[in-house]
């Protein structure tokens, strides 16, 4: 079976201006744009030396000292790629030209109030804004979406994320000290991905935990998204499994009335080197027995999925795509779920001693 999973590329050239020169730009954004053949016009960073160094390494023609300089010199049809920390988003968005296309790094603010503020700026300035929730465009997610949309596995009734890994948070020094670490910066990907398949949940139950020996606000979470009596959606993450690779897990599983899909997310295991992804699906044969089929997909979450978010934004801006999948309007729903998770975590469960 042929499974289309690669993103369609824009028909027009839209030069990219990158705001921020962080590690994710080096590891994912710029390699992805090279794969896709996108033109990167310029880059800016608060520490100009970082922008200049990255421009030299990747052959970017212009390095700018400020956002204002970048905007002033950018082509009229430039797409802005914001890759800084969430608290800087609104300040930067205010400096962009009205009507510009902009891809904003996830999450959409530190909390729901900031997310609403980002949406307000985008609406007021008529910015074509999207949030870089690139897991939606990972090869294994895109392949699963095709099988589900084509009815191959029937009606989707179960979606599960399971992550049991040893995450090196020290690679993210600015993020690891955040008071909303695990759900806001990691499980948010899974919340957003589930929403892209099942829509907005009716309610949310969540608990996030610290590790007794680590100075982190949270490193393990369990999240249940309530879609009613038949559709189950659950996220279980454990970033503290430092007992060797033998029992590490990292997968998404979709189950439907006619079959199932399982995708191993190799990136998160042995991070940042990662392991190979594995994509499999099962449907019944003529005898009614289920057979698992392994499909070799090219690319992974990093960096190839980053092509998808940018390509969709460019195609929407030029009119080739009618839907901006991770628009700021859509992703506000993801941030509402995140906020509900933290409220649920704070409220806790039902005390059985009171029953």
C-alpha positions in Angstrom: 0.0 0.0 0.0 1.3 3.5 -0.9 1.0 5.8 2.0 1.6 9.5 1.2 3.2 11.3 4.2 5.6 14.0 2.9 4.4 17.6 3.0 3.6 19.5 -0.2 6.0 22.4 -0.7 5.0 25.9 -1.6 4.8 27.0 -5.2 6.4 30.4 -4.6 9.7 31.5 -2.9 9.1 33.2 0.4 12.4 34.2 2.1 12.7 33.3 5.8 13.9 35.6 8.5 14.8 33.7 11.7 14.5 35.5 15.0 16.6 33.7 17.5 19.8 31.6 17.2 19.1 28.8 19.6 20.1 25.1 19.4 16.8 24.1 17.9 17.5 26.4 15.0 20.9 24.7 14.4 19.6 21.2 14.9 16.2 21.3 13.2 15.0 24.5 11.6 18.0 25.2 9.3 18.6 21.5 8.4 14.9 21.2 7.5 14.9 24.3 5.4 17.9 23.1 3.5 16.1 19.8 2.8 13.1 21.6 1.5 15.1 24.2 -0.5 13.7 27.1 1.4 15.6 30.4 1.1 16.8 31.8 4.5 17.3 35.5 4.0 18.6 36.5 7.4 18.9 35.8 11.1 18.9 37.9 14.3 19.6 37.3 17.9 20.0 39.3 21.1 23.6 38.2 21.2 24.6 39.3 17.7 27.7 37.1 17.8 25.5 34.0 17.9 23.5 35.1 14.9 26.7 35.9 13.0 28.2 32.5 13.8 25.1 30.7 12.7 24.9 32.8 9.5 28.5 31.8 8.7 27.9 28.1 9.4 24.8 27.8 7.3 25.6 30.3 4.6 22.8 32.8 5.6 23.5 36.0 3.7 22.4 38.5 6.4 22.9 38.7 10.2 21.0 41.5 12.0 21.7 43.0 15.4 18.0 43.7 16.2 14.5 42.5 15.1 13.9 46.1 13.9 16.9 45.9 11.6 15.8 42.5 10.3 12.3 43.8 9.5 13.6 46.9 7.9 15.8 45.0 5.5 13.6 42.0 4.9 11.8 41.3 1.5 8.1 42.3 1.5 7.0 38.6 1.2 9.3 37.4 4.0 8.1 34.7 6.5 9.3 35.3 10.1 10.4 32.3 12.1 10.4 33.2 15.9 12.6 30.7 17.9 13.0 32.5 21.2 11.5 31.9 24.7 7.7 32.4 25.0 7.9 35.6 27.2 9.5 37.4 24.2 6.8 36.5 21.6 4.5 39.5 22.0 7.3 42.0 22.0 8.6 40.6 18.7 5.2 40.2 17.1 4.5 43.9 17.7 7.5 44.7 15.6 6.5 42.6 12.5 4.9 44.2 9.5 1.1 44.1 9.5 -0.2 41.1 7.4 3.1 39.2 7.6 3.3 35.4 7.9 5.0 34.2 11.1 5.8 30.8 12.5 6.1 30.9 16.3 8.0 28.3 18.3 5.9 26.3 20.7 4.4 26.6 23.3 2.0 29.5 22.6 3.1 31.4 25.7 3.8 30.3 29.2 0.1 30.1 30.1 -3.3 30.6 28.7 -3.3 34.4 29.4 -0.1 34.8 27.3 -1.6 32.6 24.6 -4.7 34.9 24.4 -2.3 37.9 24.2 -0.5 36.4 21.3 -3.7 35.7 19.5 -4.9 39.3 20.1 -1.7 40.7 18.5 -1.9 38.4 15.5 -5.6 39.4 14.9 -5.0 43.1 15.4 -2.0 43.2 13.1 -3.6 40.7 10.7 -0.6 38.4 11.0 -0.9 35.0 9.4 0.3 33.2 12.5 1.0 29.5 13.2 2.6 27.7 16.1 5.5 25.3 15.3 3.8 22.1 16.6 5.8 20.1 14.1 4.8 16.7 15.6 1.6 17.0 13.5 3.9 16.8 10.4 6.3 14.0 11.5 6.4 11.3 8.9 4.9 8.6 11.2 2.0 11.0 12.2 1.3 12.0 8.7 1.3 8.4 7.6 -1.1 7.5 10.4 -3.4 10.4 9.5 -3.6 9.1 5.9 -4.6 5.6 7.0 -7.2 7.0 9.4 -8.6 9.5 6.9 -8.9 6.7 4.3 -10.8 4.6 6.8 -8.2 1.8 6.8 -8.4 1.2 10.5 -12.1 2.2 10.8 -13.4 4.5 13.5 -10.6 5.7 15.8 -11.5 4.9 19.4 -8.1 4.8 21.3 -5.0 7.0 21.1 -2.1 6.5 23.5 1.3 8.2 24.0 3.8 6.3 26.1 7.2 7.8 26.8 9.6 6.1 29.3 13.1 7.6 28.6 16.1 9.3 30.2 15.8 12.9 29.0 19.0 15.0 29.4 17.3 18.2 30.5 20.8 19.7 31.0 20.8 20.3 27.2 18.0 22.9 27.7 19.4 25.1 30.5 16.8 27.9 30.0 13.9 25.5 29.9 14.8 23.1 32.7 14.3 25.8 35.3 10.7 26.5 34.2 8.0 26.1 36.8 5.8 24.3 34.2 8.4 22.0 32.7 7.0 18.7 31.6 3.4 19.4 30.3 4.1 22.9 28.9 7.3 22.0 27.1 7.0 18.3 26.3 3.6 16.7 26.7 2.1 19.8 25.0 3.3 18.2 21.7 1.1 15.1 22.4 -1.9 17.2 23.6 -1.7 19.1 20.3 -1.3 15.9 18.3 -4.3 14.3 19.9 -6.4 17.4 19.2 -5.3 17.3 15.5 -7.0 13.8 15.3 -9.9 14.0 17.8 -10.6 17.7 18.3 -11.2 19.4 21.6 -11.9 17.2 24.6 -14.8 17.6 26.9 -12.6 17.7 30.0 -9.1 16.9 31.2 -7.7 15.0 34.1 -3.9 15.3 34.8 -1.2 14.8 37.4 2.4 15.8 37.0 5.2 14.8 39.3 8.7 15.8 40.5 11.7 13.4 40.9 12.9 13.2 44.5 16.5 13.7 43.6 16.2 16.2 40.8 15.8 20.0 40.9 13.0 20.1 38.3 9.5 21.4 38.6 8.2 18.2 36.9 9.4 15.3 34.9 6.6 12.8 34.7 2.9 13.2 33.8 -0.3 11.3 33.2 -3.0 13.1 31.2 -6.4 11.9 30.2 -8.4 13.7 27.6 -12.1 13.0 27.9 -13.9 12.4 24.6 -16.8 10.5 26.0 -17.5 6.8 26.6 -15.8 5.2 23.6 -12.8 7.4 22.6 -9.9 7.1 25.0 -6.9 9.5 24.8 -4.1 9.1 27.3 -0.6 10.4 27.7 2.0 8.8 30.0 5.4 10.3 30.2 8.4 9.4 32.4 11.7 11.3 31.7 13.4 9.7 34.7 14.1 6.2 33.4 17.8 6.2 33.9 18.1 2.4 34.2 19.5 1.7 30.8 17.9 1.4 27.4 16.5 -2.2 27.7 13.0 -1.0 28.9 12.8 2.4 27.4 9.6 3.1 25.4 8.6 5.9 23.1 5.5 5.4 21.0 2.1 6.5 19.7 -0.6 4.0 19.2 -3.9 4.4 17.4 -6.6 1.8 17.6 -9.7 1.7 15.4 -12.7 -0.6 14.7 -10.9 -2.2 11.8 -7.2 -2.1 12.8 -4.4 -0.4 14.6 -1.3 1.7 14.1 1.9 2.0 16.2 4.7 4.4 15.7 8.0 4.2 17.6 9.4 7.7 18.2 13.0 6.9 18.1 14.2 10.5 18.5 13.4 10.5 22.3 15.4 7.4 23.0 19.2 7.9 23.4 18.5 11.7 22.9 19.9 13.7 21.1 21.3 11.0 18.8 18.1 9.1 18.8 17.1 5.7 17.5 15.4 4.7 14.3 11.6 5.2 14.0 9.4 2.2 13.4 6.0 2.5 11.7 3.6 -0.4 11.7 -0.1 -1.0 11.1 -2.4 -4.0 11.4 -5.6 -4.8 9.5 -7.4 -8.1 9.2 -6.6 -10.5 6.3 -9.2 -12.5 4.4 -9.3 -15.0 7.2 -10.0 -12.3 9.8 -6.6 -12.5 11.4 -4.6 -9.4 12.1 -1.3 -9.0 10.4 1.2 -6.2 11.3 2.8 -4.5 8.3 6.0 -2.5 8.8 6.5 0.5 6.5 9.8 2.2 6.0 9.4 6.0 6.1 12.0 8.5 5.2 12.9 11.2 7.8 11.8 11.7 11.4 10.5 14.2 13.8 13.8 16.1 13.7 14.4 17.7 11.3 12.0 16.6 8.6 8.8 17.5 10.5 9.9 21.1 10.6 9.5 21.2 6.8 5.8 20.6 7.3 4.9 23.4 9.6 6.8 26.0 7.5 5.5 24.6 4.2 1.9 24.7 5.4 2.3 28.3 6.5 3.9 29.3 3.1 1.2 27.4 1.1 -1.6 29.0 3.1 -0.1 32.4 2.6 0.1 31.9 -1.1 -3.3 30.3 -1.3 -2.3 26.7 -2.2 -3.6 25.4 1.2 -7.0 26.3 2.4 -6.3 25.2 6.0 -3.5 26.5 8.3 -3.4 23.5 10.5 -1.4 24.9 13.5 -2.9 28.4 13.3 -2.8 30.5 16.4 -6.6 30.3 16.5 -6.5 26.5 16.5 -3.6 26.1 18.9 -5.3 28.3 21.5 -7.3 25.1 22.0 -4.1 23.2 22.9 -3.2 25.9 25.4 -6.7 25.6 27.0 -6.0 21.9 27.5 -2.6 22.7 29.0 -4.1 25.2 31.4 -6.8 22.6 32.3 -4.1 20.1 33.1 -2.5 22.4 35.6 -5.8 23.2 37.2 -6.6 19.5 37.4 -3.1 18.8 38.9 -3.7 21.4 41.6 -7.2 20.3 42.5 -6.2 16.6 42.8 -8.4 13.6 43.0 -11.3 12.6 45.2 -10.1 12.0 48.8 -11.3 8.4 49.5 -11.2 9.0 53.3 -14.1 11.4 52.9 -16.3 8.7 51.3 
